[in-house]
Amino acid sequence: MTQIPRGADIAVPPQALHVAVSWRTGYGVPDVDVSALLLGAGERVRGDADLVFYNHSGHPSGAVRHLGKSAPGAPGSPAADWLWLDLARVEPEVGRIVIAASVDGGAFGQVPELDVRVTDAAGTSVAYCAMGGATTETAFVCGELRRQGGGWRFRATGRGYASGLAGLATEFGIVVEPPPPPIPGPGYVPPRPAPAPAAPLVPLPRPLPVPPHVPMAAPLTDPLPVPWVDPYDGEFRPASYQGRGKETVRCDPALPPGRWVLLEIESYHSLSTTIEACDAHGRAEGYLLAAYEDDVRARTVALVPRTRPLTLRVEADAPWTLRVLPLSHARRFDSHVEGLAHDLVIYDGPSGVLDFVHRGESRFTVHQHTPPQDPLYDDEEQELLVNGIGEVRVGAPVPGPGLLRISGDGPWKCAVRR
């Protein structure tokens, strides 16, 4: 682990990185939220979209994403809030990325073992810095990534603010809306409105008499229509869960029902890593992912049930991290895409033929997911487009837009046949 003191900097590779602000939980310890600000000319943001945090989880360029927190454990256990950055995709006019953290309902003096960590895509440590010594600060600039000499360097900062995330964001050019007026406290009596002019009395018509011994029929009413939801839609705050071995993950009940969510899992030095969907009784009912590589960084998809929280069964021989993300974090393509092993891609193109090439040794499959045809049921439509072993070159007809769930053990390519 490369530990650097505050004020020091270190070169970082211009590639995908994970940045985590970590702390130790406990009774009375406030929750910590991480954010990133992309700064352009004048060391200012270019607009609100340059602030990436839990309520705006992805930058339009695709270079920065907020991944969410690790699952909270027992008091005294470590916790972290994560960002993902791809420095190769940062727009040329952005010269600095500020990594900030904030708390609500407390101060950083109540947060033990605060630090910032930078790792590469394989989990190898790039930089680490402890952020001790805080008192009344409610926001912290933990570090920053800055262009220098054609590359990037990470600098550990540790500068505190007493004005929270809003004050920090304002310093870098974000326009923060003023808070709503306070709600009056106990004893407040609102002024009585002026009485409205009385409306003239209009006699009601007398009801027609009902013939004796003839029961009145109940009024005919149409059943309430079942609202249709677009499974591609629905933003929410990403969440992260950690475990080891076989565990059942009960996701946030606030996940939008009837929508797809992106599942992203990491596990290293495990014989196998699997994710299964569970039924209403918590019983596993179908694999969403089955990976048998030693080191797994994989993506798949799940459909949130309409009437109950999403429940998953995760199993690996080593510690694993599962992230539940909005589908907007998935990659899109309409003509060409490349990937490695297990991934999920949104296909936006028309019906046609997709040409796949897989260079691996084990099974290679491609499933297409399309929305449920009946809005009363959660069952999405799945079609197996490709099922091969090892080196695969195949063309697969595709009926139109949908999700492509791709599973293999090596690099693959896909192109639309013209």
N, C-alpha and C positions, 0 to 999 in steps of 0.2 A: 504494500500500500504506500503510495507517494503522499506523505503528509507535508503540507506547506503551512507556514504561519500566515496570519493576517497581513495583507499588504504584499505578499509574494505572488508571483505568477509562474506559470509553467506552460509549455507548448502542449497542445492537444491535437490529435489527428483530425483532419477535416472530413469527418464521416459521422455516422449515426452514434449518438451518445445518450446515456441515461444520466440525469441529474436528480439526486434525491436530497431533500432536507429531512434529517432524521432527528428524533428526540426519544425520551423515555416517558411512557405514560405513567399516570398515578392519580390518586384522589386530589382534586383541586387543580390538576394540570390542564390548562386550556388547550383546545385543539389548534393545530397549526395548518395553515393553507399556504401552498407554494404557488408562485406565479412567475411569468417571464414577460419582460418588456423589450420589444425590438425597437432600437433607436436608430434614427437616420440622421439627416443633417441637423446640426445644432444640438446634438445629443437629446433629441426629442422624438417622441413617437410621431408617426405620420397620420394616425387616426386611432379610434377606439379599437380597431381590429388588431393593433399591435400589442395589446395586452391579452395574454393567454393565461387563463386561470380556470377554476372549476365551473364558472358560469359561462365561459367562452373557451371551450376546450381545444380548439384547433385554429392555427393561423391559416389564413387563406392560401399562403404559399405552400402549405404542407410541410414546412420546415420545423415547426414546433407544435407539440401536442402535450396537453395535460393528461396524464394517465390515471391519476387518482391515488388514493391512500391504500396502504397495506391494511389488512383487516385488523381491527383493534383486538388485542389480547387481554389477559388479566392485567390489573394495575401493576406497574413495574416492568412491563414488557416493552420492547422497542417498537417504534412506529415510524413511518416515513410517508412523505407525499412526493410523487414522482413526476418528472417531466421527461419527454423524449425530444431530442433535437437531431436533425440531420443537417450538419453544417454545410454539406455540399449543395443543399437546396436553398440556403439563405440568400435572399435577393441581394444583388450587388450594392444597392443603396443603403443596406443595413450594415452598420459598422460595429455595433455593440449590442449584446443581449444581456440584460440585467436579470439575475436570478434573485427573487425577493420572497419573503415569507411574512405572514401576518397572523395575528391571533385576535379572537373576538371573545370578550368577557374575561379578560385577564391581561397579563403582560408577560414579556419574555423572561422576566426574572423568576417567573413560576415554572418555566419550562426547563427541565434538567437535560443535560447531555445533548444540547443542540449542536448539530454539525451539518456540513454540506459535503456530498460525495459525488464524484463524477466517475462513471465507468463506461467502457466501450460496449459494443453490441454483444460481445461474448461474456460480459460480466467482469472483465479484468479492470482492476482499479486504475484510474488515471490520476485522480487528485482527491485529497481529503483535507478538511480543515475544521477544527472545533471552533464553535461560536460562543464560548463562555463569557461571563462578565456582564450579562444583561441585567437591567433593573426594571425601569418603568416603560421600556420601549414596547410598542404594539406592532411595529413593522421593522423588518430588517432587510437590508441589501446583503445577502449572504456571499454573492460572488458575481462575476461577470465574464462573459466571453467576448473578446475583442479581436478584430482583424489587425494583423501586424505582419509586415514583410511578406505578404502573399499567403500567410497562414493564419492560424487562430491560436490565441493564448487564453488560459483561464486564470483569473486573478481572484484570490480570496479577499473579500472586502470586510464584512462584519460591521457595517454602519447602521445604527439604529435610528428609528423615528418614533416620536410619541403620538403621531397623528394617524396611525393605522394605514391600511392599504390605500384608503382614499387620499390621504395626505401624500403618501409616496407617489401614487399615480399622478397626482396633480403636479408634482415637481417635474415629472417627465412629460407633461403636456396632455395628459388625459383630462377631459372636462367631466367633473363629477357632479351629478345632479344633487341639488340641496335636499336634505332629508325632509319628509313631510312634517307638518306642524304637529307638536305633541298632543297626545290625547288628554283632555282635561281630567284632573284627578277627582277623588271622591269629594262630594259636596257641591260639585259644579252643577248649576241649574241652567240649562239653555234658555234663551229668551223665548217667550211664548209667541208663536206666529200670529199675525193678524187674522181674525176670523174671516173666512170666505163668505161672500154673500149667499144667503139662503136661496136654494133653488125652489121654484114654485112646486107645490104639491100636485102630482098628476095621479088621478085615480087609476089603480091597476085594473086590467080587465078581469072580469069574473071567469073562473074556469068553467069549461063545459061540464055538465053533469055526466058521471060515469054510469052506464046502465047497470042495474043490479045484477049480481051473480056473474058478471063478466070480468075476469081478472085482467089487470093492466099488464101489457107485455113490457119486459125490460128493454130499455133503449139499446139499440144496436151500436156497438163501438168497435172500431178496428183495433187489433192488437198493436201495441207499440212496436215500431220497426226497430230491428237490431241495428245499431249504428255500425257502419263500415269504417274500418280504420286502414290506413295505408301502412303496410308492414315496413316499408322503406323509411317511414317518417319517425319522428320522436327523438328529441334530444334529452339528455339527462346527465347527471353528474357521474362520471366514471367512478368505478370502485375497484379495489384491489384486495385479493384474498391470498393468504399464504398458509401452507400446510405441509405435511409430510405423510407419506403412505396413503391410505384410503380415507377420505373424509367426504362428508356431505356438506355442500355449500348451499345455504339458503340465501338467495339474493334479495336485495332491497325490494320490499313490496311496492315501492314507488316506481319501479320500472314500468314504462308504458305498456299496458296490456295489448296483446295482438300484434306487437312489433317484433322485428328481428333485432337481436343484439349481437355484437361482435365479441367473441371470446378469444383472448390472447393468453397463451400459457408459456411459461419458461420452466425447464427442469434440466438439470445437468447431472451426468453420470448415473442415469437410471436405465434399467433394462427396458422399461416400457412406460409410457405416459398416456393415460386415457381420460376422456371426459364422456360421461353418459348423462342423458336427460332422465329425470325422475318423474313418476306419475304423482297423482294427488296423495298417495300414501307413502311417498318417499322411496318407492321401489324403482330401481334402474330399469329403463324400458327401451333404450336404444343408444348406440354409440354416436357421439358427435365428432370424436377424434380418437384415433388409435395410432400412436407413434411408437416405433421400436428402435429409434436411434439413441445413441448415448446422450447426446446433447440436443434438446428439443427447444425450439422457438417457433411456435406454431399458432395458426389462427383457424378458427372455425366459426360456426354460427349457431344460434339457438333462437327459437320463437318463444316469446314470453306468453304463457297461457293467459287467456282472457279473464279467468275467474280465480286465479290463485298465483302466489309468487313463483318465480322460476327457481327450481331446485335442481342441482347438479351433483353428480357423484364423480369426484376427481381421485385418481390413483396414480402414484409414482413411487419408485423405490428410493427416491431422494427428495429433499425439499423442493417445493414447487411454488410458483407465484401465478395466480390466475387474475386476469384483468377483464372486467366487463365494461365494454365501451359502446357508445352509439355507433350505428352502422355507418355514419358519416366518416368514421376513421378508416373504413375499408378502402382498398385501392379500386379504381375504376378504369375501364378500358373499353374501346370500341373497335380497335384494329389490331393491337399487338400488346402483349404483356409477357414478362419473364418473372420467374420466381425460383424458390428453393424449398423442396420438401412440401410442407403442409401450409396452405394459404387459402384465403377467401378473397374473391375478386367480384366486383359488380360489373356485369356485362350490360351495356346500354344499347347495343347495336340491334339491327333487325334480324329476322330469321336468315339462316345461311348455314355455312359449314365452318367449323373451327378446326384448324390443323394443330395438333399437339405433338410435341417432341419431349420425351423424358429420358434422361441419362442417369439411370440408377440400377439397382440390382433386385429390388423387391417390387411389391405390387404398386401399380399406379392407377388411381381412380379419379374420375371427375364426375361429381353430381351437380345437377342444376336444380336449384330451389326456386319455385315460383309461388306467389301468394295463394292462400286457401281459396278454392273456388266457391265454397259455401261459407258465408260470414258467421254462421252459427257454430262452426267447428274450428278447432285450432290446428287441424292437420294440414300442413303445407303440402304442396305437390313437390315430389322429388323424382328426378329421372336420372338414371345412371347413363352418362354419355360415353364414358371410357372405362374399360376394365382390362388392364394388361399387366405384364410382368417384365421387369428389367428395362432394356432399351425399347422404347415405344415410339413409333411414328404412325399416327392415325388421324383420319379426318372424322369428325363427329357432327352430324346435323344438330342445329340448335334452333328451337322454334321461335326465339325472340329474347327479349330482355329477361334477366333473372340473376340469381347469385350462383357463382361457380365455386363449389367447394372442392379444392384440388388437394390430393394426398399422394405423396411419393417419398422416396428416400434420396433424391438427388435433384439437380437443377432441371427445370422444365421451361418450355416456351409455348406460347399459344399465339396464333395469328388468324385473322379472319380471311377466308379464301375469297378473293375478288373475282 
